[in-house]
Amino acid sequence: KIKQNLATIKESPTFSAPSILFRMDQAAQLARISTVVADTGEVELIKKHRPVDSTTNPSLLLKAVQLDAYSDMVSQAVTEAKASAEHNDKDSLVSEAMDCLAVAFGVQILKIIPGLVSTEIDARMSFDTKATVAKARHVIELYKQKGISQDRVLIKLASTWEGLQAAEILEKEGIHCNMTLLFSLCQAVQAARVGATLISPFVGRITDWHKKANGIDHYDVNDDPGVISVREIYAYYKTFGHKTVIMGASFRSKQQVLALAGCDKLTISPALLSELAASTDKVEQILNPDQTSDSIKQLKFTESSFRWALNEDTCATEKLAEGIRRFAADTSKLESMIRGVI
């Protein structure tokens, strides 16, 4: 019957193969040219959208544990932390419970997705390479205790100079890193130099800053500073053959997502994934690996020249600091919830 129905469709004067293809929703079309990552810590939403990878951060975890479906995960993390004889004082117990909570969400997510989960290191360590490395190693050890290979985990680090130095150490140990809070080319260039597995340039936050700074309510997508930033990084990476994966993040609209179709990976909120799934309009591939340029100058940074380049980019400087503060604040809120259970 299926063959007969297909034959009937093909004989129809209105049939065309491309039209059938374009009836595929935009989320499915996009998944053919970019790896789609779910930007959420909510397991049920990940089940719904079935992305390849998923990424979390303290803000997403804070939101998730306030939902009834995940409220018991805090007490479970505390119980698990208490089972470790190494944590006798309350502060170290809270810290361990925080790590257990992050890993617990990661483990649940990895039961659903075929790819990788990103787990973020405490933002308050963003300027401490040694502490960051130690915390990352511990998180990976907790995953291993749960039977999860480190090859399925990305450690998320803020793209400060210290975070990038930590990434270089961790990558040499086979611990893969996702450089987050990335708003500038200098951060992206240094991430590639240290061998980071992946970067997450924050499209929407760049756009937000420029709207406020310039008193503009709306940008045409091709003039959008956030979109332009990722396109610039993409062209640089492809021109110089960098293997670090580019994952566009922090999208404010479906139009921003589609303007970067073809980017290595795109991490998208459930709300925007639903919006993409509701449309069958054609998705055009905007970025492809052949987009190299002889006019792009290769950049190299020392610590001082990196700090100067970042300093000269007002948007990147302000948004990096703001992002660290926000993640730190949400981490503190999570800690307060855990202290209430201990």
N, C-alpha and C positions, 0 to 999 in steps of 0.2 A: 504493500500500500504506500509506503514511504517513497519508493522508487516511482510509482505511478503518479503520486502527487507532485514530486519534483519534475517529472516529465511534463505534467500539465502546466506547472508554473513556467517552465522554460519555453513552452510553446506560446505563452501569453505574449501579446504584442507590447505589453508594458514591462516585460521582464528585462532586467539587466543585472549582471553579476555585481557591479559596483554598488547598485542601489541596495542589494541585499546586504552587502558588507556594511554600508553606512547606516543600516537599521540597527546595527550593534550599538549599544549605548556608549557614551563618551568615556566612561570609566574603563570599559573593556577595550575600546580603541586605544586609549592612552597606555594601558598595560602592555600593548603590543610593541610600544616603542620606548617606554621608560619603565623601570621597576617601580611599582607603586608600594609605598610604605604607609602604614596607618599611624597617624600622629595622635595616639590616645593610649591611656593606661587601662581603659575599660574593656575587659575581656569579651563581654557580650557584643560590643560594637565591632571588635576585631573579628569575632565569629561571623557577624553579619556581612562585613565587607571583604573578608578573606584576602588580605594583602599578602605579599611575599614576605616582607619584613615589618617590624613595628618598632617604634621609638617611644621612650617615656622620659619624663623629667620630674623634678619635685612638685611642680605645679599640677601636672596631670595626675600624679599619685595622690596628692592632697585632695583633689577633686574626686577621685575614684573612691577613696576610703570613706568619704562622707555619704556614699550611696549605700543603701541597705544591703545590696548584694555583696559588698566587699567589707562591711563594717567589722566582721570578725577577724579579718586578716591582721589587724593591729594587735589584738590580743594573742593571736597565734605567733606573730613575730616576737612578742615579748616572751612568751613561753619558750620559744626556741632559743632566744638569747640567754635566758636564765639557765638553760641546760648546759651552757658552756661555763666551765669552772674558772675561766680566765677573767670573767667580768664580775668583780666583787663590788665596786662602787657604782653609784647610780648613773653617773655621767657615762662611764664606759658601757654600762648595760644599755642605756638609751642609744648610744652610738651603734652598738651591735644589733639592737632591735631594728634600727633604721636600715642597716645593711640587709638584715634578714627580710624586712618588708619589701625592699626594692627587688631582691632576688626572687622572693615569692611571686611577685607580679610577673617578673621575667619568665619564671618557670611555667606559670599558667599560660602566658602568651605563646611560649615556644611549643606548647602542646597543640596549638591551633595553626600556627604559621609554619611554612616550610623553610624559611630563611633565618634571619638574624634579629635579635632584639638588642636595643641600645639601653644601657643602664648608666645613669649619670652619677658622677662623683660629686660629693659635697662642694657646692660653689664657694664655700668659705675657705677652701683649699686652693683657690684659683691662682694664688701668688706664692704657693709653696710646692715646689717640684718634688721634694722628698716625701712630704705627706701624701701628695697625690699618688705617687708611685706605690707607696705602701698600702693606701686604701684600695687602689685598683687591684693589686695582687690579692688582697683579702676578699674582695668581691668575687673575683674569678675563682678563688678557693671555695667560697660558699656555693657557687654554681657547680663546681666539680663534686662537692659533697652531695649535691642533688642529682648527680648523674649527667650534668650538662657539660659538654665539651666547650672549651674556651673559643673554639672556632665558630660557635654560634652566638657569641656575645661581642658586642661593641661597647667599649668603655667610653662614655661621653665626658669630654673635658672642655672647659672654657678655653677659647683661643687666645689666651694671654701668652706672653713669652715663656712664663714658667710652665703653663699647660702644654705648650708645644715641646718644651724640653722633656717633660714627663712622657709625652707621646713617643718621642724618639727612643727613650729607654725601654718603654713597654713594648713597642713594635719589635725591637730587637729580641725580646723575650717571647715573641709570638702572641702577645696580647694586643688585639686589634682595637684601634681608637677611632672615635667619631668626634671630630673637632667641631664643637658647637659655639653659639654666640659669635658667629663669624660674619663680619660686615664689610670687609675690605679686601682688596687684592693682595696687600702685603701679608695679611693673615693666611690667605689661601696659598700664596707662594711659599711661605715658610712651612705650612702644613705638608705640602708636597715634598719639600726638601728633607723634612725629618721622616718621611715615609709613612705618614698617617694613612690609614686605610680609607678613611672617608671624611669629607667635610660637609657641614650643614649651613650654607649661607642663608641668612634670614631675610627673605624677600620682603615680607610684609612690614617688618619693623624698620627696614631701610625706607620704605615708602612712607610709613607713618612719620618718620623724622623729617623727611623732605617736605611733606605736606604742611607740617606745623611750622618748619623753618621758613618756608616760602609763602605761607598763607594761601595754599592751593587746596581745593576740595577734591579735585579729581585729576588723574593723569590718564591720557590715552595709553593703552597698554605698551605700545612701542616706545613711549617716552617715560615710562615708569622707572624711577631710579632703582628700585629693587630688582626688577626684571633685567635692566641694563647691567647691573652689577654681576648677576649670575651669568649672563651671556658673555661678559668680559672675562670672567674666570674660566668659563668653559672654553672659550677661544684660546686663552693662554695655555691651559692644560693640554689641549689637543695639539697646539702648535709645537710644544716642547716635549710631547710624549709622556706627560706625567700619568702615572697609574692610579693616583688617588681618586677615589670615586667622588663625584659631585652630586649631592642630594639637596635640591632646592627645598626650603622649609619655610614655615611661618607665612603661609599664604592668606591673603585677605579676601580673595575672590577667585571664582572659577576662571576668570579671564587671565589672571596672573599665572595660574597653573598651566593653562593651554598655551600661553606665550612662551613656556619653557618645555613644551612637549618634545621629547627626544633627549632631554637631560638624563644622565646616567640613572638617577633615582629621584623620586619626588615624594616627600612625606606630606600627606594630606589629611586634614581633619575629617572626621566622620560626616560632618555637615556638608563639606564641599564634595566628599565622595558621593554622598546621596544626590547632590545637585548634578554632578557629572552623570550619575546613573540614570537620572531622569530625562536626559537629552540624547537624541540620536543624531544630532548634527555632526558633520564630518570633523574629525580631528586632524589637523595638518601637522606634520613633523617640522618643527622650527629649528631644532638643533640636531646636528649630526657630526660624527667624528672627523669628517673631511673638512670641517670649517677651520682651516688653519690660515695663518697670515704671515707673510714675510715682513710686515711692518711692525709686528709686535716685538718689543724689546725684552730680552730675558733679564730678570731681576735676581739679585742676590742680596741677602741681608745679614749683617752682624747684629748683635743684640742692640747696640746703640742706634744703628740705622733703621732697624725694625721699629724700635720705640719711637723714633722720630717720624717715620712714615705713618705710624698709627696716630701719633699726636697731631699730625697735619690733616688727618681725616676726622673732622669734627663729629660727623655722624657716627663713625665707627667707635671713636673714643667714648662718646656719650652712651651709645646703645650697649656697648660691651659692659661698661660700668653699671648701667641700669639693669641689664639682664642678670648680672652676677648678684646685685642687691635683691632683685625680685626672687630669684631661685633660693637665695640664702634665707629670705623672709619666709618663704613657703616651707623650707626645710625646718626652720624654727617652729612653725605651726605644727608640722608633723611630729616634731620632738615633743611638743607640749601635749599632744594627744597621747603619745606613748607614755610620758611621765604620769598621765592621769590613770593609766592602766596598771603601771608597775606597783 
